[in-house]
């Protein structure tokens, strides 16, 4: 019996592998989730929308675009929202790339990049990270050809944690042609404390080919509701919107996102607590003798190479995220759970 044939572009595309399930949410350090509950006012606003789930969501995502417009002091037309920033990326690549084009990104970086890129049928160009787990921006610029349509820059980089500096990003944008879209994925930007870190929004103000991705999944703690957005030049944002499925952002998710933007004081307190815990965990790992990158996100990276899977198994029941042959990413969770991970890391080094 024959079966329908899928597109050839799917032949080598892996299925996205989620983080390992944990015995409880507290023990799950594998998905870069926020350990805190939703911000004040969020549950009430979201719950109010549950009474009308028999209705379709607002197809124009009007309230969210208005709230983002106020937050960033930009016109609503500069935004494109969908089910997480990764869905926005899928739509962007669908809108701008096709077979014969090229997409450049660093590797290792966000594991959804190869899936999103390869689905377009374009050729993907992976540029290895430097030994210190940072983007080799000069090598990425050299990899851009006349066929390049999009470059993806993840800062802080997932899963390794370091940022691209603003000078590096500025020089990169100046070096590539104006018709190449430079996607600056800032999913973890709220956790950045490095003074010279790249500011994608500042560059987007002067360069219409720069697109900034943001999300409500990490710092805002709305991972389960899936809301992310792009900030782009109006014509680019409108093109991305064309490729986004109708009703992508539910009214429940939209209400929660708007309420989260209104809770900036509580957000700041929680982010500072996570940053302080990240600093503590990094210091403890270095005291144990680990050579770990300077993460500016809500996770740390252990470059374990071929030992990644064995180390992840040793952490059980704490769930961490191994990348076979490369390393292990560990999200910042509750301090007592972080201490359980640190105890395994210390024993591993002994």
N, C-alpha and C positions, 0 to 999 in steps of 0.2 A: 504494500500500500504506500502510495506517495503522500508526502506532506507538503504544505505550502512552503515556498522558498522565501527566506528572509533576505533583506538587503545584504550584499556582500560586506558592507561597512561594519556589520555586526559580527562578522566571523571571529575577529580577534579581540572583541570588546569584553572585558570581564564584567560579571555581575557585581554591583557595589556591595562590599562586605561591611555590614554594620559592626559596631563594637560588641564585644562579648556580653551576653546577658549576665547579670549579677544576681546574687541571692536577694539583695535588696537595693533600692536606689542609692542608699548611703555608700554601698561598697562599689558602686560603678564609677570608676575613674577612667573609662575607656571612650567616652563620647564628647568630652569637652563641654559638658552641661554645667549650668549654674547650680550650685548646691542649695541656693536659697529659694524659697517659694516665690510666686509672683509678687510684684511690687504692690504697695498699698493702692487700693481702688481698682486694681485690674480684675480681680475675681468678680466684683460686683458688676462692673461694666460688661464683662464677657457673659456672665450669667443672665443678664437682662436680655441679651440677644438670643438666648436659647429658647425663649418663649415664642420666637417667630422663625424657627428653623424650617418651617413648612414653606417659607418664602425664599426665593433666590437671593443671593447676596447682591450688594450694590456693584454692578458691573463696572462702574467708573471709579471705584475705590476712592470716592470723593473725600470722605472724612480723613482718611489716612494721608492723601496727597495734600490736603489743606494743613494738617498737623505738621507734616514734614516741611511744607513751605514756610510755616511759622518758625519751626525749629532751626532751619538753615538759612532763612531769609532769601529764598530762591522761589521762582515761579513754580506752581504745581506741575507745569508741563516739563520740568527738568527731571521728573522722577518716573520710574517704571517699577511697579511692585508685583511680586508673585509669591509662590509658596516657598519661601526661603531664598537667600541670595543665590544658592546653587541653581534653582529653577530659573532665576533671572539670567544667569550665565548661559544655561541651556538655550534660552530664547534668544539671547544676544548672538550666540554662535550660529544658531539656525538662521537668524536674520541676515548675517553678514558673511557667512562662509559656505562654500560649496566645494564639490570635487575639483581638484586642481589647485585649490588654495593651500596655504600653510598657516599653522597656528603654532606659536612658540611659547614654551613655558619652562620653568626650572623643574628639576627633578632630583630628589624627591620633593613633591609638594602635595597639594590637596588631591586625594585619590580619586575625586570625581572629575578632575580635569581631563584625564585620558578618555573617560567615557563620553563626556560632553563634546570633546573635540572630535573624537573618532566617529561619532554619530553623524557629523556633518558630511563625512566623506573626504574631508580635507586631510592633508598630510600633517602629522604632528611632529614637531621638532623639540626634543627634550634636551635641555642644557644642564649638565650636572652642577649641583651645588658646589661651592668651595669646600675645602676640608673643614672649615669652621661652621658649616651648615648654613651659610648665608648665600644669597643669590649672587652669581657671577654675572653682574649686569653688563660688563664689557663683552663677555662671551655671548650673552643674549643679543646684544646689539649687533654683533658680528654675524649672528645666525639669521638675522632678518634679510630677506631677499625680495625681489620684485613680486613674488607670489604671496608674501606674508600679508595676511589680512588682520590678524589679531595676535597680541602678545598678552599673556597672563602673568601678573606679578602679585604674589601673595605676601602681604606684609602686615603683621608678623606672619612668617611662613608656617603653615600647617603641613607637617607635624613637628618641624624642628624648632620653631619659636623665634629666631632672630628677625629683625626688621631690615628693610632696605632703607638706607639713609636718604634724606631729602636731596642732598647733592647728587647722589647716585641716580635717583629717579629723575631729577631735573636734567641731568646730562643724557640719560637714556632717551627721554622724550624728545630732547633737542636733536638726537642722533637719528631717530627713525623718521620715515616719511610721514607727512601729515595725514595720509589716507590709511595709515595703519592704526587700528584701535588699540590703545594701551589700557587694559583692564587692571585697575588697582584694587585687589580684593582685600578690603579692610574689615573682615569679619570680627577681628579681635582688637580693633583700634582703641576701644575704651580702656584696655588694660596696659597700653603702652606708656612707659615712663621715660623712655630714652629721648634726650633733648633733641638729637639730630635726626630723629625718625622721619620718614617720608610723610608728607602731607598731600594726599591725593587730591583733596578738594582745592587746595591752593593752586595746583597745577591745572586742574580741570577748569578753573576760572579763566585761564589764558590759552588753554589748548583744547579745542573742540573734540579732538580725537581721544582724550582721556576720559575714561568711564570709571567711576568709583562704585564698588559694591559694599553694601552694609547689610546688617541683619539684626533681627530682634531675638535671635536664638541664643546668643551667648551672654553678654552682659545683662540684657534685659530679661533673661530667663523665660523666654516664650518658645523654647525649642519644639514643644509639642503642638504648637499652633501654626508653625511654618509661615513666617512673614519675613521677607527680605526685599531689598530694593536697590535700584541703580540710581546714581546721580550722574546725569550726562547732559550734553548739549541738547537743546529741545528737539532737533531733527533726529538725533540718535535715540533719545528716549522714546520718541513717538514710534520710531521703527521697531525698537525692542517691544513696545506694547503690542504692535501688530502680531508678533510671534507668541505672545502669552495667551494661554487658553482663557476663554471668557469665564468670569466668576472664579478666578484662581484664588483670590483672597476672600475667605468667608467673612461674614459680618461679625461673627464671634472673634475671629482673629483680628479684624480691623479695629474693633472696639478695644480689645486688649492692648494692641499696639499704641493706639492713641492715648489710652490711659497711662501706659508705660512712659510715654514721652512727657506726660504731665507730672511724673513722679521723679523728677531729676535729683532732688535732694537725697531721697532714699536710695536711688540708683548709685549716686556717688559714694555713699557710705558702704554699700555692698561691694562695689568694685574695689574700693580701697582695702577692704578686708581680704579680698581674694588676692590682690597684688601683694599685700603684706605676707600672706601665706605662701605665695609663689616665691618671694624673696627668701623666706625661711627654708622652704624645701630645697631650693637651689643651693643655699649655703650649707645645709646639712649634707647634701649629696657631694659637694666639693670637699667638705671635711672628711667624708668617707673615702675620698680618693678618686671620685668619678670626674671625668673630663666631659662636662655637659655644656651645651651652648647657652648663651645668655638669652633665655626666653623672655619675650615681652608680651606673651599671651597668657591664657589661663591654664597652661599645661607646661610640662617639662619633657625633654627628649633625652633618652639614654641611647647612645650609639653603640648598640650591642652586637651589630653584625649578625653572624650566624647563630648567636646565642639568644636572639630575640624571643623565639618561641619558648625556649626552655625557661627564660626569666619570667615570661608572662605566666607560665604554668606554676612557677614557684610562688607567684603573688596570690594565687587562689586562696581564699574566696574573694579577695579584692580583684576586680576586673580591670585590666589595663589593656592598651591597644598595641599589639605587636605588628611589625611590618617585617615579614620574613626576609632575612638577609641584610636588614638595615638597622633597625632599632626598635625601641619601645617608647610610645607616647603615653604619658600619665597625666590625666587631668588633675587640677587642684580641686579637692573636695573638702569635706569637714576635716578639721585638724587631727582628730583621733584616727580617721581613716588614712590620712596622709602619713601619720606616724606608723601605721601598720605597713604601708608600702615602704617607708624608710627603713623599717626593721629588716625587711626582706633584702632591700638594696645593700644594707650594711653586712648582712650575712653573706651575700653574694660576693662582696669584695674581700671577705676575710679568708 
